[in-house]
């Protein structure tokens, strides 16, 4: 997602990462992978629960994640020691300035995520439209 | 799962890199945000 940071900012938004380990892990992640991005952490995983992310052994160890694993390896990504919850999945949300979700995506299994280009296109589509607020 | 139009994320609180609590409302107040929840940092 960091690769489309400029496009996200050009669309009038910011890119913010939320992890689930301690602050030392978060600092290491920022320094190593996204030095120019905002990084926050949620060791309680309460915001993950709000988003509705999935968790469990079988969301990580599933044949469905194999293509994503192979794709990541081909692009040179190697997973290092897990820093955070091992069996918690992630997600993405576009949220406006008053805290209303305009679009969200919850990973069903490890490696299940929208393409950065799709997120940018969605951002351009949803920002600027009035929100239908649900509480 | 949160759907478009849901405002419950505004109840969330996270930590900055120094360990200070940051309400997500503070994160949102400067304009739209693409939030990415990571599986883990490794």
Backbone of each chain as nested JSON, in Angstrom:
{
  "chains": [
    {"id": "A", "residues": [
      {"number": 1, "name": "UNK", "atoms": {"N": [0.828, -1.209, 0.0], "CA": [0.0, 0.0, 0.0], "C": [0.864, 1.261, 0.0]}},
      {"number": 2, "name": "UNK", "atoms": {"N": [2.071, 1.119, 0.588], "CA": [2.962, 2.276, 0.639], "C": [3.277, 2.792, -0.765]}},
      {"number": 3, "name": "UNK", "atoms": {"N": [3.263, 1.899, -1.757], "CA": [3.567, 2.269, -3.124], "C": [2.577, 3.237, -3.744]}},
      {"number": 4, "name": "UNK", "atoms": {"N": [1.385, 3.346, -3.154], "CA": [0.386, 4.283, -3.695], "C": [0.143, 5.441, -2.723]}},
      {"number": 5, "name": "UNK", "atoms": {"N": [1.078, 5.661, -1.807], "CA": [0.917, 6.746, -0.83], "C": [0.711, 8.091, -1.545]}},
      {"number": 6, "name": "UNK", "atoms": {"N": [1.491, 8.344, -2.584], "CA": [1.363, 9.627, -3.294], "C": [-0.014, 9.776, -3.938]}},
      {"number": 7, "name": "UNK", "atoms": {"N": [-0.518, 8.681, -4.5], "CA": [-1.843, 8.723, -5.131], "C": [-2.927, 8.964, -4.083]}},
      {"number": 8, "name": "UNK", "atoms": {"N": [-2.767, 8.345, -2.913], "CA": [-3.729, 8.532, -1.825], "C": [-3.736, 9.997, -1.387]}},
      {"number": 9, "name": "UNK", "atoms": {"N": [-2.541, 10.568, -1.256], "CA": [-2.449, 11.967, -0.833], "C": [-2.974, 12.91, -1.923]}},
      {"number": 10, "name": "UNK", "atoms": {"N": [-2.728, 12.55, -3.179], "CA": [-3.248, 13.373, -4.279], "C": [-4.772, 13.364, -4.296]}},
      {"number": 11, "name": "UNK", "atoms": {"N": [-5.36, 12.287, -3.783], "CA": [-6.824, 12.191, -3.718], "C": [-7.375, 12.899, -2.48]}},
      {"number": 12, "name": "UNK", "atoms": {"N": [-6.48, 13.442, -1.662], "CA": [-6.923, 14.22, -0.51], "C": [-7.003, 13.463, 0.784]}},
      {"number": 13, "name": "UNK", "atoms": {"N": [-6.342, 12.296, 0.861], "CA": [-6.409, 11.479, 2.085], "C": [-4.999, 11.195, 2.604]}},
      {"number": 14, "name": "UNK", "atoms": {"N": [-4.933, 10.555, 3.772], "CA": [-3.668, 10.126, 4.358], "C": [-3.669, 8.612, 4.46]}},
      {"number": 15, "name": "UNK", "atoms": {"N": [-2.465, 8.045, 4.445], "CA": [-2.297, 6.606, 4.617], "C": [-1.78, 6.358, 6.028]}},
      {"number": 16, "name": "UNK", "atoms": {"N": [-2.509, 5.563, 6.805], "CA": [-2.126, 5.286, 8.192], "C": [-2.17, 3.781, 8.42]}},
      {"number": 17, "name": "UNK", "atoms": {"N": [-1.099, 3.248, 9.006], "CA": [-1.038, 1.82, 9.327], "C": [-1.325, 1.618, 10.819]}},
      {"number": 18, "name": "UNK", "atoms": {"N": [-2.089, 0.589, 11.126], "CA": [-2.334, 0.191, 12.513], "C": [-1.902, -1.261, 12.658]}},
      {"number": 19, "name": "UNK", "atoms": {"N": [-0.971, -1.506, 13.567], "CA": [-0.544, -2.867, 13.843], "C": [-1.103, -3.334, 15.162]}},
      {"number": 20, "name": "UNK", "atoms": {"N": [-0.659, -4.51, 15.607], "CA": [-1.22, -5.037, 16.85], "C": [-0.167, -5.492, 17.843]}},
      {"number": 21, "name": "UNK", "atoms": {"N": [1.083, -5.17, 17.586], "CA": [2.119, -5.527, 18.543], "C": [2.4, -4.364, 19.483]}},
      {"number": 22, "name": "UNK", "atoms": {"N": [3.495, -4.468, 20.227], "CA": [3.823, -3.376, 21.141], "C": [4.474, -2.213, 20.374]}},
      {"number": 23, "name": "UNK", "atoms": {"N": [4.747, -1.132, 21.068], "CA": [5.252, 0.063, 20.387], "C": [6.657, -0.154, 19.804]}},
      {"number": 24, "name": "UNK", "atoms": {"N": [7.444, -1.032, 20.408], "CA": [8.777, -1.308, 19.86], "C": [8.642, -1.979, 18.492]}},
      {"number": 25, "name": "UNK", "atoms": {"N": [7.707, -2.908, 18.374], "CA": [7.46, -3.562, 17.076], "C": [6.994, -2.518, 16.055]}},
      {"number": 26, "name": "UNK", "atoms": {"N": [6.109, -1.631, 16.498], "CA": [5.563, -0.612, 15.593], "C": [6.671, 0.32, 15.107]}},
      {"number": 27, "name": "UNK", "atoms": {"N": [7.559, 0.72, 16.011], "CA": [8.675, 1.6, 15.614], "C": [9.58, 0.899, 14.61]}},
      {"number": 28, "name": "UNK", "atoms": {"N": [9.86, -0.384, 14.857], "CA": [10.712, -1.158, 13.947], "C": [10.058, -1.273, 12.573]}},
      {"number": 29, "name": "UNK", "atoms": {"N": [8.748, -1.525, 12.559], "CA": [8.018, -1.63, 11.288], "C": [8.113, -0.321, 10.511]}},
      {"number": 30, "name": "UNK", "atoms": {"N": [7.878, 0.776, 11.205], "CA": [7.926, 2.084, 10.533], "C": [9.321, 2.353, 9.967]}},
      {"number": 31, "name": "UNK", "atoms": {"N": [10.345, 2.159, 10.811], "CA": [11.707, 2.462, 10.378], "C": [12.145, 1.564, 9.215]}},
      {"number": 32, "name": "UNK", "atoms": {"N": [11.68, 0.312, 9.222], "CA": [12.155, -0.66, 8.239], "C": [11.371, -0.606, 6.932]}},
      {"number": 33, "name": "UNK", "atoms": {"N": [10.046, -0.474, 7.046], "CA": [9.213, -0.648, 5.854], "C": [8.508, 0.626, 5.365]}},
      {"number": 34, "name": "UNK", "atoms": {"N": [8.096, 1.491, 6.277], "CA": [7.284, 2.654, 5.868], "C": [7.744, 3.92, 6.592]}},
      {"number": 35, "name": "UNK", "atoms": {"N": [9.018, 4.308, 6.384], "CA": [9.553, 5.436, 7.163], "C": [8.81, 6.753, 6.94]}},
      {"number": 36, "name": "UNK", "atoms": {"N": [8.131, 6.873, 5.805], "CA": [7.442, 8.129, 5.509], "C": [5.942, 8.057, 5.797]}},
      {"number": 37, "name": "UNK", "atoms": {"N": [5.52, 7.021, 6.504], "CA": [4.085, 6.856, 6.78], "C": [3.805, 6.908, 8.279]}},
      {"number": 38, "name": "UNK", "atoms": {"N": [2.567, 7.227, 8.597], "CA": [2.102, 7.255, 9.979], "C": [1.814, 5.82, 10.422]}},
      {"number": 39, "name": "UNK", "atoms": {"N": [2.345, 5.442, 11.58], "CA": [2.115, 4.098, 12.106], "C": [1.611, 4.218, 13.537]}},
      {"number": 40, "name": "UNK", "atoms": {"N": [0.544, 3.51, 13.818], "CA": [-0.038, 3.444, 15.158], "C": [-0.141, 1.972, 15.527]}},
      {"number": 41, "name": "UNK", "atoms": {"N": [-0.404, 1.709, 16.782], "CA": [-0.524, 0.299, 17.162], "C": [-1.685, 0.091, 18.128]}},
      {"number": 42, "name": "UNK", "atoms": {"N": [-2.211, -1.107, 18.094], "CA": [-3.389, -1.443, 18.887], "C": [-3.189, -2.815, 19.53]}},
      {"number": 43, "name": "UNK", "atoms": {"N": [-2.361, -2.871, 20.568], "CA": [-2.106, -4.169, 21.207], "C": [-3.375, -4.828, 21.754]}},
      {"number": 44, "name": "UNK", "atoms": {"N": [-4.375, -4.036, 22.082], "CA": [-5.62, -4.612, 22.606], "C": [-6.438, -5.278, 21.506]}},
      {"number": 45, "name": "UNK", "atoms": {"N": [-6.156, -4.925, 20.264], "CA": [-6.882, -5.355, 19.059], "C": [-8.36, -4.916, 19.071]}},
      {"number": 46, "name": "UNK", "atoms": {"N": [-8.675, -3.938, 19.895], "CA": [-10.071, -3.477, 19.981], "C": [-10.551, -2.871, 18.658]}},
      {"number": 47, "name": "UNK", "atoms": {"N": [-9.653, -2.144, 17.971], "CA": [-10.089, -1.562, 16.689], "C": [-10.226, -2.638, 15.61]}},
      {"number": 48, "name": "UNK", "atoms": {"N": [-9.439, -3.712, 15.755], "CA": [-9.616, -4.849, 14.837], "C": [-11.015, -5.431, 15.016]}},
      {"number": 49, "name": "UNK", "atoms": {"N": [-11.421, -5.52, 16.291], "CA": [-12.754, -6.051, 16.583], "C": [-13.836, -5.122, 16.024]}},
      {"number": 50, "name": "UNK", "atoms": {"N": [-13.611, -3.804, 16.147], "CA": [-14.581, -2.854, 15.598], "C": [-14.714, -3.03, 14.084]}},
      {"number": 51, "name": "UNK", "atoms": {"N": [-13.578, -3.233, 13.433], "CA": [-13.615, -3.42, 11.982], "C": [-14.256, -4.753, 11.615]}},
      {"number": 52, "name": "UNK", "atoms": {"N": [-14.123, -5.729, 12.524], "CA": [-14.691, -7.051, 12.256], "C": [-13.706, -7.999, 11.624]}},
      {"number": 53, "name": "UNK", "atoms": {"N": [-12.415, -7.8, 11.912], "CA": [-11.406, -8.666, 11.32], "C": [-11.542, -10.087, 11.846]}},
      {"number": 54, "name": "UNK", "atoms": {"N": [-11.033, -11.013, 11.058], "CA": [-11.126, -12.427, 11.415], "C": [-9.893, -12.849, 12.179]}},
      {"number": 55, "name": "UNK", "atoms": {"N": [-10.053, -13.893, 12.962], "CA": [-8.923, -14.452, 13.688], "C": [-9.099, -15.947, 13.809]}},
      {"number": 56, "name": "UNK", "atoms": {"N": [-7.992, -16.627, 14.018], "CA": [-8.041, -18.076, 14.178], "C": [-6.994, -18.763, 13.329]}},
      {"number": 57, "name": "UNK", "atoms": {"N": [-6.571, -19.917, 13.807], "CA": [-5.527, -20.704, 13.152], "C": [-5.835, -20.924, 11.671]}},
      {"number": 58, "name": "UNK", "atoms": {"N": [-7.097, -21.263, 11.375], "CA": [-7.436, -21.667, 10.011], "C": [-7.615, -20.479, 9.074]}},
      {"number": 59, "name": "UNK", "atoms": {"N": [-7.591, -19.249, 9.601], "CA": [-7.582, -18.097, 8.7], "C": [-6.164, -17.825, 8.2]}},
      {"number": 60, "name": "UNK", "atoms": {"N": [-5.176, -18.39, 8.905], "CA": [-3.775, -18.223, 8.499], "C": [-3.284, -19.453, 7.735]}},
      {"number": 61, "name": "UNK", "atoms": {"N": [-3.527, -20.629, 8.326], "CA": [-3.056, -21.865, 7.698], "C": [-4.179, -22.469, 6.852]}},
      {"number": 62, "name": "UNK", "atoms": {"N": [-4.377, -21.906, 5.7], "CA": [-5.404, -22.396, 4.79], "C": [-4.818, -22.463, 3.389]}},
      {"number": 63, "name": "UNK", "atoms": {"N": [-5.212, -23.447, 2.609], "CA": [-4.716, -23.521, 1.218], "C": [-5.067, -22.269, 0.423]}},
      {"number": 64, "name": "UNK", "atoms": {"N": [-6.094, -21.539, 0.854], "CA": [-6.499, -20.339, 0.115], "C": [-5.413, -19.258, 0.146]}},
      {"number": 65, "name": "UNK", "atoms": {"N": [-4.556, -19.308, 1.178], "CA": [-3.511, -18.29, 1.268], "C": [-2.267, -18.67, 0.454]}},
      {"number": 66, "name": "UNK", "atoms": {"N": [-2.225, -19.895, -0.078], "CA": [-1.041, -20.362, -0.802], "C": [-0.695, -19.486, -2.013]}},
      {"number": 67, "name": "UNK", "atoms": {"N": [-1.656, -19.134, -2.883], "CA": [-1.289, -18.273, -4.02], "C": [-0.668, -16.946, -3.583]}},
      {"number": 68, "name": "UNK", "atoms": {"N": [-1.2, -16.36, -2.517], "CA": [-0.655, -15.09, -2.033], "C": [0.746, -15.289, -1.481]}},
      {"number": 69, "name": "UNK", "atoms": {"N": [0.98, -16.427, -0.826], "CA": [2.311, -16.731, -0.294], "C": [3.313, -16.848, -1.434]}},
      {"number": 70, "name": "UNK", "atoms": {"N": [2.928, -17.575, -2.478], "CA": [3.824, -17.749, -3.632], "C": [4.086, -16.401, -4.304]}},
      {"number": 71, "name": "UNK", "atoms": {"N": [3.019, -15.597, -4.435], "CA": [3.161, -14.273, -5.055], "C": [4.133, -13.405, -4.242]}},
      {"number": 72, "name": "UNK", "atoms": {"N": [3.998, -13.45, -2.927], "CA": [4.874, -12.651, -2.068], "C": [6.323, -13.11, -2.186]}},
      {"number": 73, "name": "UNK", "atoms": {"N": [6.53, -14.422, -2.2], "CA": [7.891, -14.95, -2.306], "C": [8.515, -14.545, -3.646]}},
      {"number": 74, "name": "UNK", "atoms": {"N": [7.722, -14.599, -4.71], "CA": [8.227, -14.216, -6.044], "C": [8.651, -12.755, -6.09]}},
      {"number": 75, "name": "UNK", "atoms": {"N": [7.968, -11.932, -5.285], "CA": [8.308, -10.505, -5.252], "C": [9.376, -10.2, -4.207]}},
      {"number": 76, "name": "UNK", "atoms": {"N": [9.934, -11.235, -3.621], "CA": [11.059, -11.045, -2.717], "C": [10.702, -10.8, -1.268]}},
      {"number": 77, "name": "UNK", "atoms": {"N": [9.406, -10.912, -0.935], "CA": [9.01, -10.695, 0.452], "C": [9.258, -11.963, 1.264]}},
      {"number": 78, "name": "UNK", "atoms": {"N": [9.838, -11.798, 2.402], "CA": [10.062, -12.908, 3.317], "C": [9.521, -12.514, 4.675]}},
      {"number": 79, "name": "UNK", "atoms": {"N": [8.735, -13.386, 5.28], "CA": [8.211, -13.065, 6.602], "C": [9.275, -13.325, 7.644]}},
      {"number": 80, "name": "UNK", "atoms": {"N": [9.493, -12.342, 8.477], "CA": [10.442, -12.526, 9.576], "C": [9.666, -12.993, 10.8]}},
      {"number": 81, "name": "UNK", "atoms": {"N": [10.308, -12.91, 11.965], "CA": [9.648, -13.356, 13.192], "C": [8.354, -12.575, 13.399]}},
      {"number": 82, "name": "UNK", "atoms": {"N": [7.301, -13.278, 13.711], "CA": [6.003, -12.639, 13.902], "C": [6.048, -11.678, 15.087]}},
      {"number": 83, "name": "UNK", "atoms": {"N": [5.623, -10.446, 14.853], "CA": [5.6, -9.432, 15.903], "C": [4.157, -8.953, 16.046]}},
      {"number": 84, "name": "UNK", "atoms": {"N": [3.432, -9.575, 16.929], "CA": [2.015, -9.282, 17.09], "C": [1.239, -10.58, 17.157]}},
      {"number": 85, "name": "UNK", "atoms": {"N": [-0.063, -10.499, 16.932], "CA": [-0.905, -11.694, 17.006], "C": [-0.716, -12.53, 15.739]}},
      {"number": 86, "name": "UNK", "atoms": {"N": [-0.364, -13.788, 15.916], "CA": [-0.028, -14.631, 14.772], "C": [-1.244, -14.991, 13.925]}},
      {"number": 87, "name": "UNK", "atoms": {"N": [-2.406, -15.108, 14.549], "CA": [-3.563, -15.623, 13.809], "C": [-4.674, -14.593, 13.68]}},
      {"number": 88, "name": "UNK", "atoms": {"N": [-4.296, -13.335, 13.664], "CA": [-5.264, -12.256, 13.471], "C": [-5.09, -11.708, 12.06]}},
      {"number": 89, "name": "UNK", "atoms": {"N": [-6.172, -11.573, 11.339], "CA": [-6.102, -11.025, 9.986], "C": [-6.282, -9.502, 10.027]}},
      {"number": 90, "name": "UNK", "atoms": {"N": [-6.022, -8.871, 8.911], "CA": [-6.105, -7.415, 8.847], "C": [-7.271, -6.927, 8.021]}},
      {"number": 91, "name": "UNK", "atoms": {"N": [-7.173, -5.692, 7.623], "CA": [-8.242, -5.111, 6.807], "C": [-7.875, -3.704, 6.397]}},
      {"number": 92, "name": "UNK", "atoms": {"N": [-8.76, -3.09, 5.657], "CA": [-8.55, -1.727, 5.159], "C": [-9.877, -0.986, 5.272]}},
      {"number": 93, "name": "UNK", "atoms": {"N": [-9.807, 0.282, 5.625], "CA": [-11.026, 1.09, 5.622], "C": [-10.69, 2.491, 5.138]}},
      {"number": 94, "name": "UNK", "atoms": {"N": [-11.614, 3.067, 4.442], "CA": [-11.54, 4.49, 4.084], "C": [-12.535, 5.195, 4.992]}},
      {"number": 95, "name": "UNK", "atoms": {"N": [-12.018, 6.132, 5.786], "CA": [-12.836, 6.798, 6.797], "C": [-12.759, 8.304, 6.55]}},
      {"number": 96, "name": "UNK", "atoms": {"N": [-13.9, 8.981, 6.653], "CA": [-13.889, 10.421, 6.398], "C": [-13.566, 11.204, 7.676]}},
      {"number": 97, "name": "UNK", "atoms": {"N": [-13.566, 12.52, 7.554], "CA": [-13.102, 13.379, 8.648], "C": [-14.015, 13.356, 9.871]}},
      {"number": 98, "name": "UNK", "atoms": {"N": [-15.236, 12.876, 9.732], "CA": [-16.103, 12.79, 10.909], "C": [-16.202, 11.359, 11.432]}},
      {"number": 99, "name": "UNK", "atoms": {"N": [-15.334, 10.487, 10.924], "CA": [-15.267, 9.134, 11.471], "C": [-16.256, 8.16, 10.876]}},
      {"number": 100, "name": "UNK", "atoms": {"N": [-16.803, 8.505, 9.74], "CA": [-17.749, 7.605, 9.078], "C": [-16.999, 6.754, 8.048]}},
      {"number": 101, "name": "UNK", "atoms": {"N": [-17.196, 5.442, 8.146], "CA": [-16.575, 4.531, 7.19], "C": [-17.234, 4.712, 5.827]}},
      {"number": 102, "name": "UNK", "atoms": {"N": [-16.406, 4.939, 4.826], "CA": [-16.941, 5.104, 3.467], "C": [-16.786, 3.818, 2.661]}},
      {"number": 103, "name": "UNK", "atoms": {"N": [-15.839, 2.969, 3.091], "CA": [-15.606, 1.682, 2.411], "C": [-14.719, 0.857, 3.343]}},
      {"number": 104, "name": "UNK", "atoms": {"N": [-14.911, -0.456, 3.339], "CA": [-14.039, -1.302, 4.168], "C": [-13.842, -2.656, 3.514]}},
      {"number": 105, "name": "UNK", "atoms": {"N": [-12.766, -3.276, 3.914], "CA": [-12.408, -4.604, 3.418], "C": [-11.812, -5.381, 4.586]}},
      {"number": 106, "name": "UNK", "atoms": {"N": [-12.292, -6.602, 4.785], "CA": [-11.773, -7.473, 5.842], "C": [-11.137, -8.694, 5.194]}},
      {"number": 107, "name": "UNK", "atoms": {"N": [-9.887, -8.956, 5.514], "CA": [-9.193, -10.117, 4.945], "C": [-9.819, -11.402, 5.465]}},
      {"number": 108, "name": "UNK", "atoms": {"N": [-10.143, -12.314, 4.539], "CA": [-10.739, -13.59, 4.943], "C": [-9.675, -14.585, 5.381]}},
      {"number": 109, "name": "UNK", "atoms": {"N": [-8.467, -14.422, 4.854], "CA": [-7.366, -15.332, 5.175], "C": [-6.06, -14.593, 4.909]}},
      {"number": 110, "name": "UNK", "atoms": {"N": [-4.952, -15.166, 5.348], "CA": [-3.645, -14.539, 5.159], "C": [-3.384, -14.313, 3.67]}},
      {"number": 111, "name": "UNK", "atoms": {"N": [-3.025, -13.112, 3.312], "CA": [-2.732, -12.793, 1.923], "C": [-3.927, -12.299, 1.143]}},
      {"number": 112, "name": "UNK", "atoms": {"N": [-5.093, -12.27, 1.784], "CA": [-6.302, -11.781, 1.115], "C": [-6.4, -10.279, 1.347]}},
      {"number": 113, "name": "UNK", "atoms": {"N": [-6.097, -9.498, 0.333], "CA": [-6.192, -8.052, 0.484], "C": [-6.486, -7.415, -0.864]}},
      {"number": 114, "name": "UNK", "atoms": {"N": [-7.084, -6.243, -0.868], "CA": [-7.373, -5.573, -2.139], "C": [-6.086, -5.022, -2.736]}},
      {"number": 115, "name": "UNK", "atoms": {"N": [-6.057, -4.893, -4.048], "CA": [-4.861, -4.309, -4.655], "C": [-4.804, -2.826, -4.274]}},
      {"number": 116, "name": "UNK", "atoms": {"N": [-3.608, -2.287, -4.122], "CA": [-3.481, -0.856, -3.811], "C": [-4.181, 0.017, -4.851]}},
      {"number": 117, "name": "UNK", "atoms": {"N": [-4.121, -0.392, -6.115], "CA": [-4.764, 0.392, -7.176], "C": [-6.283, 0.411, -6.986]}},
      {"number": 118, "name": "UNK", "atoms": {"N": [-6.838, -0.703, -6.536], "CA": [-8.284, -0.762, -6.288], "C": [-8.665, 0.168, -5.136]}},
      {"number": 119, "name": "UNK", "atoms": {"N": [-7.834, 0.198, -4.101], "CA": [-8.112, 1.076, -2.956], "C": [-8.082, 2.538, -3.389]}},
      {"number": 120, "name": "UNK", "atoms": {"N": [-7.099, 2.899, -4.21], "CA": [-7.013, 4.289, -4.69], "C": [-8.237, 4.634, -5.53]}},
      {"number": 121, "name": "UNK", "atoms": {"N": [-8.62, 3.74, -6.418], "CA": [-9.794, 3.994, -7.264], "C": [-11.048, 4.139, -6.399]}},
      {"number": 122, "name": "UNK", "atoms": {"N": [-11.16, 3.314, -5.364], "CA": [-12.316, 3.386, -4.467], "C": [-12.295, 4.697, -3.688]}},
      {"number": 123, "name": "UNK", "atoms": {"N": [-11.101, 5.086, -3.236], "CA": [-10.959, 6.351, -2.508], "C": [-11.46, 7.515, -3.367]}},
      {"number": 124, "name": "UNK", "atoms": {"N": [-11.015, 7.538, -4.61], "CA": [-11.432, 8.624, -5.515], "C": [-12.947, 8.619, -5.721]}},
      {"number": 125, "name": "UNK", "atoms": {"N": [-13.523, 7.416, -5.703], "CA": [-14.963, 7.29, -5.956], "C": [-15.788, 7.725, -4.747]}},
      {"number": 126, "name": "UNK", "atoms": {"N": [-15.336, 7.375, -3.536], "CA": [-16.195, 7.587, -2.358], "C": [-15.981, 8.945, -1.69]}},
      {"number": 127, "name": "UNK", "atoms": {"N": [-14.775, 9.496, -1.82], "CA": [-14.539, 10.782, -1.173], "C": [-15.162, 11.89, -2.024]}},
      {"number": 128, "name": "UNK", "atoms": {"N": [-15.885, 12.746, -1.361], "CA": [-16.58, 13.797, -2.089], "C": [-18.056, 13.517, -2.22]}},
      {"number": 129, "name": "UNK", "atoms": {"N": [-18.416, 12.227, -2.028], "CA": [-19.837, 11.891, -2.024], "C": [-20.359, 12.032, -0.605]}},
      {"number": 130, "name": "UNK", "atoms": {"N": [-21.597, 12.459, -0.408], "CA": [-22.144, 12.507, 0.945], "C": [-22.296, 11.104, 1.511]}},
      {"number": 131, "name": "UNK", "atoms": {"N": [-22.03, 10.984, 2.822], "CA": [-22.12, 9.676, 3.474], "C": [-23.545, 9.404, 3.922]}},
      {"number": 132, "name": "UNK", "atoms": {"N": [-23.955, 8.151, 3.815], "CA": [-25.214, 7.702, 4.403], "C": [-24.872, 7.171, 5.787]}},
      {"number": 133, "name": "UNK", "atoms": {"N": [-25.095, 7.978, 6.816], "CA": [-24.612, 7.662, 8.159], "C": [-25.492, 6.612, 8.838]}},
      {"number": 134, "name": "UNK", "atoms": {"N": [-24.812, 5.576, 9.382], "CA": [-25.477, 4.577, 10.215], "C": [-24.743, 4.559, 11.533]}},
      {"number": 135, "name": "UNK", "atoms": {"N": [-25.468, 4.526, 12.643], "CA": [-24.8, 4.473, 13.946], "C": [-25.105, 3.18, 14.648]}}
    ]},
    {"id": "B", "residues": [
      {"number": 1, "name": "UNK", "atoms": {"N": [-18.757, -6.862, 10.772], "CA": [-17.924, -6.075, 9.856], "C": [-18.547, -4.696, 9.658]}},
      {"number": 2, "name": "UNK", "atoms": {"N": [-17.697, -3.687, 9.669], "CA": [-18.191, -2.339, 9.431], "C": [-18.567, -2.171, 7.962]}},
      {"number": 3, "name": "UNK", "atoms": {"N": [-19.657, -1.516, 7.726], "CA": [-20.06, -1.241, 6.357], "C": [-20.081, 0.269, 6.15]}},
      {"number": 4, "name": "UNK", "atoms": {"N": [-20.172, 0.669, 4.897], "CA": [-20.193, 2.099, 4.591], "C": [-21.314, 2.787, 5.352]}},
      {"number": 5, "name": "UNK", "atoms": {"N": [-20.978, 3.908, 5.969], "CA": [-21.949, 4.657, 6.749], "C": [-21.847, 4.421, 8.241]}},
      {"number": 6, "name": "UNK", "atoms": {"N": [-21.071, 3.42, 8.638], "CA": [-20.924, 3.093, 10.062], "C": [-19.953, 4.068, 10.729]}},
      {"number": 7, "name": "UNK", "atoms": {"N": [-20.262, 4.516, 11.917], "CA": [-19.391, 5.482, 12.595], "C": [-18.764, 4.909, 13.871]}},
      {"number": 8, "name": "UNK", "atoms": {"N": [-18.878, 3.613, 14.082], "CA": [-18.372, 3.036, 15.343], "C": [-16.859, 3.093, 15.485]}},
      {"number": 9, "name": "UNK", "atoms": {"N": [-16.129, 3.236, 14.371], "CA": [-14.667, 3.324, 14.5], "C": [-14.254, 4.543, 15.317]}},
      {"number": 10, "name": "UNK", "atoms": {"N": [-15.121, 5.538, 15.355], "CA": [-14.814, 6.746, 16.128], "C": [-14.677, 6.433, 17.623]}},
      {"number": 11, "name": "UNK", "atoms": {"N": [-15.133, 5.277, 18.059], "CA": [-14.977, 4.874, 19.466], "C": [-13.59, 4.282, 19.739]}},
      {"number": 12, "name": "UNK", "atoms": {"N": [-12.807, 4.042, 18.687], "CA": [-11.538, 3.348, 18.846], "C": [-10.434, 4.217, 19.412]}},
      {"number": 13, "name": "UNK", "atoms": {"N": [-9.529, 3.569, 20.135], "CA": [-8.348, 4.235, 20.687], "C": [-7.142, 3.35, 20.382]}},
      {"number": 14, "name": "UNK", "atoms": {"N": [-6.085, 3.963, 19.864], "CA": [-4.855, 3.23, 19.563], "C": [-3.698, 3.905, 20.292]}},
      {"number": 15, "name": "UNK", "atoms": {"N": [-2.493, 3.417, 20.068], "CA": [-1.303, 4.0, 20.69], "C": [-0.395, 4.573, 19.616]}},
      {"number": 16, "name": "UNK", "atoms": {"N": [0.243, 5.7, 19.929], "CA": [1.278, 6.19, 19.018], "C": [2.589, 5.473, 19.346]}},
      {"number": 17, "name": "UNK", "atoms": {"N": [3.657, 5.83, 18.655], "CA": [4.914, 5.082, 18.81], "C": [5.573, 5.316, 20.166]}},
      {"number": 18, "name": "UNK", "atoms": {"N": [5.116, 6.305, 20.896], "CA": [5.622, 6.545, 22.257], "C": [4.715, 5.905, 23.304]}},
      {"number": 19, "name": "UNK", "atoms": {"N": [3.655, 5.269, 22.871], "CA": [2.765, 4.595, 23.807], "C": [1.637, 5.459, 24.342]}},
      {"number": 20, "name": "UNK", "atoms": {"N": [1.479, 6.651, 23.788], "CA": [0.38, 7.523, 24.213], "C": [-0.906, 7.123, 23.514]}},
      {"number": 21, "name": "UNK", "atoms": {"N": [-1.999, 7.171, 24.26], "CA": [-3.288, 6.836, 23.672], "C": [-3.71, 7.909, 22.655]}},
      {"number": 22, "name": "UNK", "atoms": {"N": [-4.197, 7.456, 21.52], "CA": [-4.661, 8.357, 20.468], "C": [-6.07, 7.922, 20.057]}},
      {"number": 23, "name": "UNK", "atoms": {"N": [-7.083, 8.701, 20.392], "CA": [-8.427, 8.365, 19.904], "C": [-8.459, 8.44, 18.381]}},
      {"number": 24, "name": "UNK", "atoms": {"N": [-9.147, 7.515, 17.753], "CA": [-9.199, 7.55, 16.295], "C": [-9.869, 8.821, 15.782]}},
      {"number": 25, "name": "UNK", "atoms": {"N": [-10.694, 9.441, 16.603], "CA": [-11.301, 10.714, 16.183], "C": [-10.214, 11.746, 15.872]}},
      {"number": 26, "name": "UNK", "atoms": {"N": [-9.106, 11.686, 16.628], "CA": [-7.987, 12.602, 16.375], "C": [-7.33, 12.278, 15.037]}},
      {"number": 27, "name": "UNK", "atoms": {"N": [-7.241, 10.985, 14.717], "CA": [-6.659, 10.569, 13.437], "C": [-7.536, 11.042, 12.283]}},
      {"number": 28, "name": "UNK", "atoms": {"N": [-8.841, 10.98, 12.499], "CA": [-9.766, 11.321, 11.409], "C": [-9.918, 12.828, 11.201]}},
      {"number": 29, "name": "UNK", "atoms": {"N": [-9.676, 13.611, 12.237], "CA": [-10.096, 15.015, 12.193], "C": [-9.371, 15.85, 11.137]}},
      {"number": 30, "name": "UNK", "atoms": {"N": [-8.238, 15.346, 10.637], "CA": [-7.488, 16.12, 9.642], "C": [-7.917, 15.803, 8.214]}},
      {"number": 31, "name": "UNK", "atoms": {"N": [-8.917, 14.951, 8.051], "CA": [-9.403, 14.648, 6.704], "C": [-9.487, 13.158, 6.469]}},
      {"number": 32, "name": "UNK", "atoms": {"N": [-9.885, 12.763, 5.292], "CA": [-10.063, 11.333, 5.007], "C": [-8.772, 10.539, 5.221]}},
      {"number": 33, "name": "UNK", "atoms": {"N": [-8.941, 9.303, 5.65], "CA": [-7.799, 8.439, 5.946], "C": [-8.027, 7.062, 5.323]}},
      {"number": 34, "name": "UNK", "atoms": {"N": [-6.968, 6.527, 4.732], "CA": [-6.969, 5.11, 4.372], "C": [-6.262, 4.394, 5.508]}},
      {"number": 35, "name": "UNK", "atoms": {"N": [-7.019, 3.642, 6.279], "CA": [-6.468, 2.91, 7.419], "C": [-6.183, 1.472, 6.996]}},
      {"number": 36, "name": "UNK", "atoms": {"N": [-4.982, 1.026, 7.28], "CA": [-4.61, -0.349, 6.957], "C": [-4.291, -1.063, 8.261]}},
      {"number": 37, "name": "UNK", "atoms": {"N": [-5.081, -2.066, 8.61], "CA": [-4.816, -2.88, 9.791], "C": [-3.918, -4.027, 9.366]}},
      {"number": 38, "name": "UNK", "atoms": {"N": [-2.75, -4.095, 9.947], "CA": [-1.763, -5.106, 9.58], "C": [-2.063, -6.43, 10.262]}},
      {"number": 39, "name": "UNK", "atoms": {"N": [-1.71, -7.535, 9.604], "CA": [-1.803, -8.85, 10.265], "C": [-0.842, -8.875, 11.454]}},
      {"number": 40, "name": "UNK", "atoms": {"N": [0.36, -8.519, 11.18], "CA": [1.389, -8.421, 12.218], "C": [2.543, -7.642, 11.62]}},
      {"number": 41, "name": "UNK", "atoms": {"N": [3.529, -7.31, 12.425], "CA": [4.614, -6.464, 11.941], "C": [5.723, -7.239, 11.239]}},
      {"number": 42, "name": "UNK", "atoms": {"N": [5.77, -8.549, 11.435], "CA": [6.918, -9.326, 10.938], "C": [6.899, -9.54, 9.443]}}
    ]}
  ]
}
